[in-house]
Amino acid sequence: MAQVKRVRRNVSGILLLDKPRGLTSNAALQKVRWLLNAEKAGHTGSLDPLATGVLPLCFGEATKFSQYLLDADKGYETLMQLGVATSTGDAEGEVLERREVTVGRADIEAVLPRFRGEISQIPPMYSALKRDGQPLYKLARAGEVVEREARSVTIARLDLLSVEQSQARLAVACSKGTYIRTLVEDIGQLLGCGAHVAELRRTQAGPFQLAQTVSLETLEQAHAEGGNEALDRFLLPSDSGLEHWPLLQFSEHSSYYWLHGQPVRAPEAPKFGMVRVQDHNGRFIGIGEVSEDGRIAPRRLIRSE
């Protein structure tokens, strides 16, 4: 008997998941996509299976703007285990070295300023960066170590929240591409005792905060009680990750030409940069960029319903 193909729903928006520990970001995405029965889905940058917290999931038209969330600043809380270095820089790796921990709060506070502001990081081998088409973590699992170029990242906040025995909890606000495992390892090395990430929780992704997230359990319960449509109430607008951008509202005439790929003029437009655009009815219709001649050139358009 032929299997009936599941007809997926055309839903659009951003769902802020509090990713549980132990799931990959893609596994979490596919689980929520199944619960929503969504046709198109994507996430905005991976969290390690060990990590929990803010994972914006994009569905439908919102996937067109996921790159801008991927590029956004992030916030984390991490539990740093001092005295133990591991192969992966986190609790899932093999223990490489154990050292006695003789440092205290004052010692940790003294080294943190070295890691604030613009710093240089060497990406870890256990990362998704690719070399010759292969993710580094696959090479690492095969026992290979390849040279990685240092990259510049910005640590806007690095605060010591608590210290208990050989563990220290840190709050971090950083630019995209920052590896918290590398940050913790480098702090441990400077302290002379080594360290790894015992826990990691993302508290912020761009404009989104942990308090806005919903758990997988809540989504599963909503699905059990009301089916796919019951999850729609958790979806934010497709442009909710871009609310810090200038917003322009076009006339009906301008909206028509703009949605057909033509740059248009808007008297209230900024002199440069990216903008969000609404039509004359207040519906979000895409993003544009101010060109040198002052017109708004369409960059990503929302498919008309």
Backbone torsions as a table, in degrees:
resi	resn	phi	psi	omega
1	MET	NA	130.0	-177.1
2	ALA	-68.6	140.1	179.2
3	GLN	-78.7	132.5	179.4
4	VAL	-76.9	125.4	-179.6
5	LYS	-72.0	133.6	-179.0
6	ARG	-72.9	127.5	178.0
7	VAL	-88.4	115.2	-177.6
8	ARG	-84.8	155.3	-177.9
9	ARG	-88.7	146.0	175.8
10	ASN	-90.9	85.8	179.8
11	VAL	-114.3	146.8	-178.9
12	SER	-130.2	144.9	177.0
13	GLY	146.5	179.8	-179.5
14	ILE	-116.6	128.9	174.9
15	LEU	-111.0	127.0	-178.4
16	LEU	-95.7	102.2	-177.4
17	LEU	-91.8	138.4	166.9
18	ASP	-88.2	92.8	-173.6
19	LYS	-62.2	129.1	178.2
20	PRO	-77.6	158.0	177.7
21	ARG	-68.7	142.3	175.2
22	GLY	99.1	-15.3	178.2
23	LEU	-100.5	141.0	169.3
24	THR	-72.1	160.6	178.6
25	SER	-61.8	-38.8	-179.0
26	ASN	-69.1	-38.0	177.5
27	ALA	-63.9	-39.4	177.7
28	ALA	-64.8	-43.1	178.5
29	LEU	-60.0	-47.6	-177.3
30	GLN	-66.0	-33.2	177.2
31	LYS	-65.6	-46.9	179.9
32	VAL	-68.4	-37.9	177.2
33	ARG	-59.4	-40.6	178.6
34	TRP	-65.6	-42.1	179.8
35	LEU	-63.4	-39.1	177.9
36	LEU	-79.0	-21.0	-171.3
37	ASN	57.3	44.7	-175.1
38	ALA	-85.1	143.6	-179.0
39	GLU	-72.0	-42.6	-174.0
40	LYS	-132.9	136.3	-175.6
41	ALA	-151.6	155.1	175.8
42	GLY	-164.5	156.5	176.3
43	HIS	-111.1	174.0	-169.9
44	THR	-116.5	53.5	180.0
45	GLY	106.6	131.9	-172.2
46	SER	-78.2	147.0	164.8
47	LEU	-107.6	140.2	175.7
48	ASP	-58.4	152.4	175.5
49	PRO	-53.1	-35.2	179.1
50	LEU	-64.1	-29.6	-171.6
51	ALA	-83.4	154.7	174.7
52	THR	-126.1	175.2	171.1
53	GLY	110.4	-157.1	-167.5
54	VAL	-63.4	115.2	175.3
55	LEU	-131.7	98.1	177.8
56	PRO	-69.9	125.7	177.6
57	LEU	-109.5	129.0	-176.2
58	CYS	-106.4	137.2	-179.4
59	PHE	-128.5	144.2	176.7
60	GLY	60.0	-129.3	-176.9
61	GLU	-62.6	-24.9	-179.3
62	ALA	-64.8	-22.0	179.7
63	THR	-64.5	-21.3	179.8
64	LYS	-67.5	-18.2	-174.5
65	PHE	-115.9	11.2	-176.9
66	SER	-64.6	-30.0	-179.0
67	GLN	-60.2	-34.0	-177.4
68	TYR	-72.5	-28.6	173.4
69	LEU	-77.1	-33.8	177.0
70	LEU	-61.1	-35.8	-178.4
71	ASP	-82.5	-5.2	-173.5
72	ALA	-76.7	160.0	175.4
73	ASP	-67.4	156.4	-178.0
74	LYS	-127.8	160.1	175.0
75	GLY	-130.6	143.5	-177.0
76	TYR	-141.5	155.6	160.0
77	GLU	-119.4	133.1	-178.4
78	THR	-134.1	144.2	174.7
79	LEU	-99.3	116.1	-177.0
80	MET	-95.6	118.6	176.3
81	GLN	-91.5	111.2	-179.5
82	LEU	-83.4	152.8	174.0
83	GLY	88.4	-3.3	-178.5
84	VAL	-135.4	121.7	174.8
85	ALA	-104.6	136.9	-179.7
86	THR	-122.2	165.7	-176.4
87	SER	-67.1	-27.6	-176.6
88	THR	-105.2	-8.5	-176.6
89	GLY	83.0	2.6	176.6
90	ASP	-136.6	-175.6	-173.3
91	ALA	-72.3	-10.4	-177.6
92	GLU	-87.9	-9.8	-176.7
93	GLY	-88.4	170.7	176.0
94	GLU	-74.9	142.1	177.8
95	VAL	-71.2	122.6	179.5
96	LEU	-96.2	-32.9	-175.3
97	GLU	-160.0	143.0	173.6
98	ARG	-122.1	135.1	177.5
99	ARG	-133.0	156.2	177.1
100	GLU	-70.3	138.9	179.4
101	VAL	-100.2	112.4	-179.7
102	THR	-115.9	4.3	-178.4
103	VAL	-91.5	155.8	178.5
104	GLY	-129.1	-168.0	-177.4
105	ARG	-54.6	-46.0	-176.9
106	ALA	-61.7	-38.6	-179.9
107	ASP	-66.6	-41.4	179.4
108	ILE	-66.6	-45.8	178.2
109	GLU	-57.4	-33.9	-175.6
110	ALA	-70.0	-29.3	-176.6
111	VAL	-94.2	-19.3	-175.0
112	LEU	-59.3	-37.1	178.9
113	PRO	-57.7	-25.0	179.1
114	ARG	-65.1	-19.9	-174.6
115	PHE	-110.8	7.9	177.1
116	ARG	-94.0	151.5	-178.5
117	GLY	85.8	-153.2	-179.5
118	GLU	-83.1	122.3	-178.9
119	ILE	-129.9	168.4	178.5
120	SER	-108.1	133.4	178.1
121	GLN	-127.4	142.3	170.0
122	ILE	-98.7	117.3	-178.4
123	PRO	-55.9	143.2	-179.9
124	PRO	-72.1	156.6	175.3
125	MET	-64.0	-36.7	177.4
126	TYR	-83.6	74.9	178.1
127	SER	-146.8	168.8	-177.0
128	ALA	-87.4	1.1	175.6
129	LEU	-58.6	145.8	-174.6
130	LYS	-108.5	144.9	172.5
131	ARG	-129.0	116.8	-177.4
132	ASP	55.4	40.0	176.9
133	GLY	82.9	-5.0	-178.6
134	GLN	-107.3	130.5	174.5
135	PRO	-60.8	141.7	-178.4
136	LEU	-58.1	-35.2	-177.0
137	TYR	-64.6	-29.0	176.8
138	LYS	-69.7	-39.8	176.5
139	LEU	-64.7	-40.2	-179.3
140	ALA	-62.8	-41.4	179.9
141	ARG	-66.1	-24.5	177.3
142	ALA	-86.9	3.7	178.0
143	GLY	87.7	7.4	-179.0
144	GLU	-91.2	144.3	173.0
145	VAL	-126.8	123.0	-179.7
146	VAL	-116.0	157.0	180.0
147	GLU	-71.9	134.3	177.8
148	ARG	-119.8	139.5	178.5
149	GLU	-78.2	139.4	175.7
150	ALA	-67.3	147.3	178.3
151	ARG	-130.2	153.2	-178.6
152	SER	-92.2	129.7	175.9
153	VAL	-132.0	165.1	-178.4
154	THR	-120.4	125.9	175.7
155	ILE	-103.6	102.6	-176.8
156	ALA	-79.1	-29.0	178.6
157	ARG	-142.6	135.4	174.6
158	LEU	-148.4	97.4	-175.0
159	ASP	-119.8	142.7	175.1
160	LEU	-87.5	116.2	-177.1
161	LEU	-89.0	-39.2	-178.8
162	SER	-162.0	157.6	174.6
163	VAL	-135.0	128.4	177.8
164	GLU	-141.0	112.4	-176.7
165	GLN	54.6	-117.6	-176.5
166	SER	-100.6	20.6	179.5
167	GLN	-123.9	143.0	179.1
168	ALA	-133.4	136.8	179.6
169	ARG	-104.5	129.3	-176.8
170	LEU	-119.4	147.6	169.4
171	ALA	-108.6	131.2	-175.3
172	VAL	-130.1	132.4	167.7
173	ALA	-120.1	127.4	-169.1
174	CYS	-148.4	167.2	176.7
175	SER	-80.3	167.3	177.5
176	LYS	-59.8	151.9	176.8
177	GLY	81.7	3.9	177.6
178	THR	-80.7	132.1	176.6
179	TYR	-100.4	113.3	-179.8
180	ILE	-66.9	-34.2	177.4
181	ARG	-60.6	-43.1	179.1
182	THR	-66.4	-40.8	178.2
183	LEU	-58.8	-47.8	-179.6
184	VAL	-64.7	-42.5	178.2
185	GLU	-61.0	-42.7	-178.9
186	ASP	-66.5	-38.1	176.3
187	ILE	-64.4	-43.9	179.0
188	GLY	-62.1	-37.8	178.7
189	GLN	-66.2	-42.3	179.7
190	LEU	-66.6	-32.2	177.2
191	LEU	-75.0	-16.7	176.7
192	GLY	87.6	7.1	-177.1
193	CYS	-122.5	-7.6	-176.7
194	GLY	76.5	161.0	-179.6
195	ALA	-166.7	159.5	171.9
196	HIS	-145.5	166.8	179.3
197	VAL	-82.2	117.1	176.8
198	ALA	-89.1	-35.0	177.2
199	GLU	-143.6	149.2	177.0
200	LEU	-145.1	127.7	-179.9
201	ARG	-132.5	121.9	177.4
202	ARG	-81.8	123.9	-176.5
203	THR	-102.1	-14.6	-177.3
204	GLN	-155.2	142.1	171.7
205	ALA	-138.5	104.7	-174.5
206	GLY	61.6	-127.5	-179.1
207	PRO	-82.6	-4.1	-172.6
208	PHE	-92.6	136.3	-177.3
209	GLN	-112.8	159.8	-179.0
210	LEU	-57.7	-35.9	-178.3
211	ALA	-63.2	-18.1	-178.7
212	GLN	-88.4	-7.6	-172.4
213	THR	-80.7	164.0	176.0
214	VAL	-127.2	143.6	-177.6
215	SER	-82.0	159.0	177.2
216	LEU	-63.8	-35.7	178.9
217	GLU	-62.2	-41.6	178.3
218	THR	-63.1	-41.0	178.9
219	LEU	-65.4	-41.4	179.7
220	GLU	-65.1	-39.1	178.5
221	GLN	-66.0	-43.1	178.4
222	ALA	-61.5	-39.7	179.3
223	HIS	-65.9	-42.1	-179.6
224	ALA	-63.9	-32.9	-176.5
225	GLU	-87.2	-32.5	-173.1
226	GLY	-136.3	5.4	178.7
227	GLY	78.1	-168.2	-175.7
228	ASN	-56.4	-45.0	-174.4
229	GLU	-63.8	-23.0	-178.8
230	ALA	-66.3	-18.2	179.7
231	LEU	-86.8	-11.4	-177.1
232	ASP	-61.3	-27.7	-178.2
233	ARG	-68.5	-15.1	179.1
234	PHE	-89.4	-4.7	-177.7
235	LEU	-83.2	130.3	173.2
236	LEU	-91.3	160.1	178.0
237	PRO	-57.0	152.8	-176.3
238	SER	-61.3	-26.4	-179.1
239	ASP	-100.0	13.8	-175.6
240	SER	-66.8	-21.9	176.7
241	GLY	-82.1	-3.0	-176.4
242	LEU	-119.2	20.1	-172.6
243	GLU	-68.1	-14.3	176.0
244	HIS	-81.6	-6.8	177.2
245	TRP	-80.2	151.4	173.5
246	PRO	-59.5	143.4	-178.7
247	LEU	-113.1	127.0	177.3
248	LEU	-115.4	143.1	174.6
249	GLN	-116.6	119.6	-177.2
250	PHE	-89.1	155.9	171.0
251	SER	-72.1	169.3	179.2
252	GLU	-61.3	-40.1	179.6
253	HIS	-63.5	-49.2	-179.0
254	SER	-65.2	-40.1	179.9
255	SER	-59.1	-41.3	-178.4
256	TYR	-60.2	-51.2	-177.3
257	TYR	-68.6	-38.0	-178.9
258	TRP	-65.0	-41.4	179.2
259	LEU	-70.0	-13.0	174.0
260	HIS	-101.1	19.0	172.1
261	GLY	88.5	8.6	-176.7
262	GLN	-97.5	131.7	173.5
263	PRO	-64.6	143.8	179.3
264	VAL	-133.5	162.8	178.3
265	ARG	-93.0	146.8	175.3
266	ALA	-140.1	114.3	-174.1
267	PRO	-56.5	-33.4	-175.4
268	GLU	-91.4	9.0	-176.6
269	ALA	-69.1	148.1	172.5
270	PRO	-67.6	170.6	-176.3
271	LYS	-77.3	-21.6	179.6
272	PHE	-160.8	170.5	174.1
273	GLY	99.2	-175.2	-177.8
274	MET	-94.7	148.4	-178.7
275	VAL	-137.7	153.8	168.2
276	ARG	-91.7	148.6	-176.7
277	VAL	-129.4	132.8	171.2
278	GLN	-113.0	153.7	174.6
279	ASP	-85.3	-173.9	-175.6
280	HIS	-66.8	-16.5	177.4
281	ASN	-94.6	3.0	-179.6
282	GLY	82.5	14.6	178.9
283	ARG	-90.2	133.0	177.6
284	PHE	-66.0	125.1	-176.0
285	ILE	-121.3	2.1	175.0
286	GLY	142.7	-171.3	178.8
287	ILE	-122.5	150.7	-179.9
288	GLY	-138.8	173.1	178.9
289	GLU	-129.8	135.7	179.6
290	VAL	-73.8	121.2	-179.2
291	SER	-87.4	174.9	-176.2
292	GLU	-63.2	-27.9	-179.7
293	ASP	-88.2	7.0	176.1
294	GLY	87.9	-2.5	178.0
295	ARG	-85.4	159.5	179.7
296	ILE	-97.5	110.7	179.5
297	ALA	-89.4	129.7	179.2
298	PRO	-67.7	137.4	178.5
299	ARG	-115.0	-48.5	174.1
300	ARG	-137.5	127.4	-174.7
301	LEU	-110.1	147.4	175.7
302	ILE	-87.0	129.8	178.8
303	ARG	-65.3	130.7	-179.6
304	SER	-67.7	143.9	-177.0
305	GLU	-85.4	NA	NA
